[in-house]
Amino acid sequence: MLKVGIAGYGVVGKRRHACVDRHAELELVAVCDRRFDSDGEMPDGIRFYTDYRKLLGEELDVLFVCMTNDIAPEVTMAGLERELHVFCEKPPGRTVEDIRRVIECEKRHPGLKLMYGFNHRYHESVQDALSIVQRGELGRLINLRGVYGKSKLITFNQPDWRTRREIAGGGVLLDQGIHMVDLMRLFAGEFTEVHSIVSNGHWGFDVEDNAYALMRTGEGVVGMLNSSATQWRHRFHLDINLERGSLILGGILSGSKSYGAETLTVVYADPDKDSGDPREQITRYNWDPSWDEEIRVFAGCIVDDTPVGSGSSQDALATMRLVYQIYYADPNWRNTYEIPNPNPAGGE
């Protein structure tokens, strides 16, 4: 049994607790959260602390980090230095430099596993779409168009730290839109050309409530993205257009149930019968195994001593870099908030 500690015991930390309980090789022994009044023990014997440093004093094998963006990198590195395998929720921090510091720490502990919770990669609809692309059934990828939006920066009684730049580092793009950014990278590879408009004109906080990006890979695949906190009807939608058809990811199963049914539509184009209304096959996904699946993969990497594939620290770095390329590409946003160039080569 791998003994587990959870740093940060809010909504996500409690959800990870449930995942650990369902995994035969994981055992939760302690948690921490600064909202606890004091240290103590739950009726089921799980110990709780107000400070993560006390949690790290437990005999642990694995640490789950479910904390705010400002402290997540610090706790992740503390876990690695304690010789623990670490699973950290997205984003990996407030800045690209945060994840770079974590990677330097990771390099000093090559026997440990570090994985990031880019949960949408593990949704069945995404997995099925990726399999179709990788098999080449519909030909070469041409472009992607994605929208991921909610009606406010703070929804469903979430804490207000998401509106505070000093804690969050960014707004809706970094908090929610990072999933869409990560999926576009997953399907298309790395984007080398980025243009954007970033705005906080509606809610008026010092973090963005809308980000619009137009991007292109070195191979010419174009991606268009809108991450929004003014999407009154919550929406997740990703069009993936290929030479012989399209894949349409619509809706996403989430805790809020507000993004609609999760579906994958496979469109089979027929150039000889170009009526604009081709044959389609729609699959609806009625439950979400993604949270358990990514923990199964993470635990498997530990038990079998295999490298972390999807959701590695390098994935986290590349996705954070692209998020910050979007911020940096808008000169008004870049100058107002002194956004550093995320490209280590120094290019635009």
C-alpha positions in Angstrom: 0.0 0.0 0.0 1.2 3.5 -0.9 0.5 5.9 2.0 -1.0 9.1 0.7 -1.2 12.7 2.1 -3.4 15.4 0.6 -2.3 19.1 0.9 -5.3 21.2 0.4 -8.6 19.7 1.5 -11.2 21.8 -0.3 -13.6 20.6 -3.1 -10.8 19.1 -5.2 -8.9 17.6 -2.3 -12.0 15.8 -1.1 -12.6 14.6 -4.6 -9.1 13.2 -4.7 -9.7 11.6 -1.4 -12.6 9.6 -3.0 -10.3 8.6 -5.8 -7.7 7.3 -3.4 -10.3 5.4 -1.5 -11.4 3.6 -4.7 -7.8 2.6 -5.6 -6.7 -0.7 -4.1 -3.0 0.3 -3.8 -3.5 3.7 -2.2 -4.3 4.5 1.4 -5.0 8.0 2.7 -3.5 8.7 6.1 -3.5 12.5 6.5 -4.6 15.8 5.0 -4.0 19.4 5.7 -5.9 22.7 5.1 -5.5 26.1 6.6 -9.2 26.3 7.1 -9.1 23.6 9.9 -9.4 25.2 13.3 -6.7 23.0 14.7 -4.8 19.7 14.2 -6.7 16.5 15.0 -8.1 13.2 13.8 -11.2 12.4 11.8 -13.6 9.6 13.0 -12.2 7.3 10.4 -8.7 7.8 11.8 -7.3 10.2 9.1 -5.2 12.8 10.7 -5.6 16.5 9.7 -3.3 19.5 10.1 -3.5 23.2 9.5 0.1 23.4 8.0 1.5 21.3 5.2 4.8 21.1 6.9 3.2 19.0 9.7 1.6 16.8 7.0 5.0 16.2 5.6 6.1 14.9 9.0 3.9 11.9 8.4 5.2 8.6 7.0 4.1 9.1 3.4 4.9 7.7 0.0 2.7 10.0 -2.1 1.6 13.6 -1.8 -1.4 15.2 -3.6 -1.2 18.9 -3.9 -4.6 20.7 -4.2 -3.6 24.2 -3.1 -3.8 27.7 -4.5 -1.5 28.7 -7.4 0.8 30.8 -5.2 1.8 28.0 -2.9 1.4 24.9 -5.1 5.0 25.0 -6.5 6.5 25.4 -3.0 4.5 22.4 -1.6 5.3 20.3 -4.7 9.0 20.9 -4.3 8.8 20.3 -0.5 7.2 16.9 -1.3 9.9 16.0 -3.7 12.6 17.0 -1.3 10.9 14.8 1.3 11.3 11.9 -1.3 7.6 11.6 -2.1 5.9 11.0 -5.4 3.8 14.0 -6.1 0.5 14.6 -8.0 -0.2 18.3 -8.4 -3.4 19.9 -9.7 -3.3 22.4 -12.6 -2.0 25.0 -13.0 1.5 24.2 -11.8 1.8 27.7 -10.4 1.3 31.3 -11.2 4.1 31.7 -13.8 6.3 29.8 -16.2 9.2 30.3 -13.8 7.3 28.5 -11.1 7.2 25.2 -13.1 10.8 25.7 -14.2 11.8 25.8 -10.6 9.8 22.6 -9.9 11.5 20.8 -12.8 14.9 21.7 -11.5 13.9 20.2 -8.2 12.5 17.1 -10.0 15.8 16.6 -11.7 17.5 16.2 -8.3 15.2 13.3 -7.5 15.1 11.2 -10.7 13.6 8.2 -8.9 10.4 10.0 -8.1 7.2 10.5 -10.1 5.7 13.9 -10.7 2.4 14.3 -12.5 0.0 17.2 -13.1 -3.8 17.0 -13.1 -4.7 18.0 -16.7 -7.9 16.1 -16.1 -9.5 16.7 -19.5 -6.9 14.5 -21.2 -8.5 11.6 -19.4 -12.1 12.1 -20.4 -13.3 9.2 -22.6 -14.4 11.5 -25.4 -11.0 13.1 -25.6 -9.3 9.7 -25.5 -11.5 8.4 -28.3 -10.9 11.5 -30.5 -7.2 11.3 -29.9 -7.1 7.7 -31.0 -8.9 8.5 -34.3 -6.4 11.3 -35.0 -3.4 9.1 -34.2 -4.6 6.3 -36.4 -4.9 8.7 -39.3 -8.4 7.7 -40.2 -9.5 11.2 -41.2 -6.1 12.3 -42.6 -4.0 15.3 -41.7 -5.0 17.8 -39.1 -6.0 21.2 -40.6 -7.2 23.4 -37.7 -8.9 23.5 -34.3 -11.5 25.9 -32.9 -12.2 25.9 -29.2 -14.5 27.7 -26.7 -14.4 27.1 -23.0 -16.4 29.5 -21.0 -18.4 30.1 -17.8 -20.5 33.0 -16.6 -18.2 34.4 -13.9 -14.7 34.2 -12.6 -16.1 32.8 -9.4 -18.8 30.2 -9.8 -20.4 27.6 -7.6 -19.3 29.2 -4.3 -15.6 28.9 -5.1 -13.2 31.0 -3.0 -12.4 34.5 -4.3 -8.7 34.0 -4.7 -9.2 33.3 -8.4 -9.8 37.0 -8.9 -6.6 38.1 -7.2 -3.5 38.2 -9.3 -1.1 38.0 -6.4 -2.5 34.5 -5.6 -3.9 33.2 -8.9 -1.4 34.7 -11.3 -4.1 35.0 -14.0 -7.8 34.7 -14.6 -10.1 32.5 -16.7 -7.4 31.5 -19.2 -5.0 30.2 -16.5 -7.7 28.7 -14.3 -10.1 27.1 -16.7 -8.9 27.8 -20.3 -5.6 26.1 -19.6 -7.5 22.8 -20.2 -8.4 23.9 -23.7 -4.9 25.1 -24.3 -3.6 21.8 -23.1 -5.9 19.8 -25.4 -5.0 21.9 -28.4 -1.3 21.0 -27.7 -2.3 17.4 -27.3 -3.9 17.2 -30.7 -1.8 19.6 -32.7 1.6 19.8 -31.1 3.5 22.9 -30.2 2.3 26.3 -31.4 5.1 28.6 -32.5 3.1 31.7 -33.7 0.6 33.3 -31.3 -1.6 36.4 -31.7 -4.1 37.5 -29.0 -6.5 39.9 -27.4 -6.8 39.7 -23.6 -9.4 41.7 -21.7 -10.7 42.3 -18.2 -13.2 44.9 -19.4 -16.4 43.3 -17.9 -15.7 42.1 -14.4 -13.0 44.7 -13.8 -10.6 42.5 -11.7 -6.8 42.6 -12.4 -7.1 39.2 -14.1 -8.6 38.5 -17.5 -12.2 37.6 -18.0 -11.7 36.9 -21.8 -8.8 35.7 -23.9 -8.9 35.3 -27.6 -6.0 33.6 -29.4 -5.1 32.8 -33.0 -2.2 30.3 -33.2 -0.2 28.3 -35.7 2.2 25.3 -35.4 5.4 24.9 -37.4 3.5 22.4 -39.6 0.8 25.0 -40.4 -2.0 23.7 -38.1 -4.1 26.7 -37.0 -5.8 26.9 -33.6 -8.4 29.5 -32.5 -9.4 29.8 -28.9 -11.8 31.8 -26.7 -11.5 31.4 -22.9 -14.3 33.3 -21.3 -15.9 34.4 -18.0 -18.8 36.1 -19.9 -20.2 32.9 -21.4 -23.7 33.1 -19.8 -24.6 29.6 -21.0 -21.6 27.5 -19.9 -19.8 26.0 -22.8 -17.1 23.5 -23.8 -16.7 23.0 -27.5 -13.7 21.9 -29.6 -13.8 21.4 -33.4 -11.0 19.4 -34.8 -11.0 19.6 -38.6 -9.0 17.1 -40.7 -8.6 16.3 -44.4 -11.4 13.8 -44.6 -13.7 14.8 -41.8 -14.0 16.4 -38.4 -14.2 15.5 -34.7 -16.4 17.7 -32.5 -16.1 17.5 -28.8 -19.2 19.1 -27.3 -19.9 19.4 -23.6 -17.9 18.1 -20.7 -19.0 16.1 -17.7 -18.1 18.1 -14.6 -19.0 18.4 -11.0 -21.3 21.3 -11.8 -23.2 19.5 -14.6 -23.5 22.9 -16.3 -21.6 22.2 -19.5 -24.1 19.9 -21.0 -23.9 16.3 -22.2 -20.4 15.1 -23.2 -20.4 14.0 -26.8 -18.0 13.1 -29.6 -19.3 13.7 -33.1 -17.3 12.1 -35.9 -18.0 13.8 -39.3 -17.1 11.8 -42.4 -16.5 14.2 -45.3 -17.3 13.0 -48.8 -15.6 15.3 -51.5 -17.7 13.7 -54.2 -20.9 14.6 -52.4 -20.1 18.0 -51.0 -23.5 19.1 -49.7 -22.2 20.5 -46.4 -24.3 17.9 -44.6 -22.1 14.8 -44.3 -22.7 11.6 -42.5 -22.1 11.8 -38.7 -21.7 9.4 -35.8 -22.5 10.8 -32.4 -21.4 9.1 -29.1 -22.7 10.3 -25.8 -20.8 9.7 -22.6 -23.0 9.3 -19.5 -20.4 9.0 -16.8 -17.0 10.5 -16.1 -14.2 8.0 -15.1 -11.4 10.6 -15.8 -10.6 11.4 -12.2 -10.1 7.7 -11.3 -8.3 7.0 -14.5 -5.6 9.6 -14.1 -4.9 8.4 -10.6 -4.8 4.8 -11.8 -2.2 5.9 -14.4 -0.2 7.9 -11.8 -0.2 5.0 -9.3 0.8 2.6 -12.1 3.9 4.7 -12.9 4.9 4.5 -9.2 4.3 0.7 -8.8 5.8 -0.3 -12.2 8.5 2.4 -12.1 7.6 3.7 -15.5 7.9 7.3 -16.7 5.0 9.7 -16.5 3.6 10.2 -20.0 0.5 12.4 -20.4 0.5 15.1 -17.7 4.3 15.1 -17.1 6.2 18.2 -15.8 7.3 18.8 -19.4 3.6 18.9 -20.5 2.9 21.3 -17.7 5.8 23.5 -18.8 4.8 23.6 -22.4 1.1 24.3 -21.6 2.1 27.1 -19.1 4.4 28.5 -21.7 1.6 28.7 -24.3 -0.8 30.3 -21.8 1.8 33.0 -21.2 2.5 33.3 -24.9 -1.1 34.3 -25.2 -0.8 36.8 -22.5 2.4 38.2 -23.9 1.1 38.5 -27.5 -1.3 41.2 -26.5 0.9 44.3 -26.1 -1.6 46.2 -24.0 -1.9 43.3 -21.6 1.8 42.6 -21.6 2.7 46.2 -20.7 -0.1 46.7 -18.2 0.8 43.6 -16.1 4.5 43.4 -17.0 4.2 39.9 -18.5 7.6 38.4 -19.1 8.4 36.8 -22.4 7.8 33.0 -21.8 10.0 32.0 -24.8 13.4 31.0 -23.5 14.9 31.8 -27.0 13.8 35.4 -26.6 11.6 35.5 -29.6 8.1 37.0 -29.9 
